[in-house]
Amino acid sequence: MARLQQGTSAAATTLLKTMIDPSTPASVRVRAAEAIFNHAAKAIEIEDIDARVAALEKVHGTAK
């Protein structure tokens, strides 16, 4: 898992470069854009859940 997490920056860079490279076929650029949207949405959901859990822990005095 740690190794995969270390590669996320390079993976994001690859997706972004693929998406903006005009020599890349349109279908591949669209797929890269879709992947970026999906991952960004998931990250926002996770951040929202994390904030909600932190607020609940604060209310209940169980924050770390």
N, C-alpha and C positions, 0 to 999 in steps of 0.2 A: 504494500500500500504506500509506504513512504516513497519508494522509487517512482511510482506512478504520480504521486503528488508533486515530486520534484520536476517531472516532465510537463506539468500543466502550462508553465510559462511558454515553453517552446511550442507546445501544441496550439496555444492561443495565437502565438505569432504566426504559425503556419496557416491556421484558418484565416487570419486577417490578411496575410499576404496573398493567399489563394483567392480570397474574395475580391481584392482590388486589382489583381493582375489582369489586364485586358487581354492577354494572350491565352488565359485559361478559358476553356469552354464555358458558355453561359450557364449550362446546367450544373456544372461543378461550382461556379461562383455562387449560384443561388443556394445550393446545398450547404456551402460553407456559411453563407449568411444565415440560413435557417438554423444551423448548429449553434452559431453565435447567439442568436435570439433565444434559443431553447436553454442554453447554459446560463445566459444572463438572467432569464426569468427564474430559473431554479435557484440561482445565487440570491436573488431578491427574496424569494420565498424563505430560504434558509435564514437570511439575515432577519427577516420579520419574525420568524419563529424564535430565533435566538433572543431577540429583544423582548418578546412576550414572555418567554421563560424567565429571563432575567428580572422582569418586572414582577412576575409571580413569586419568584424566590425572595425578592426584596420585601414584598408584602408579608410573606410567611416567615421571614427571618431565616431562610435556608440558603442564602447566597454564599458562594464560596469565597 
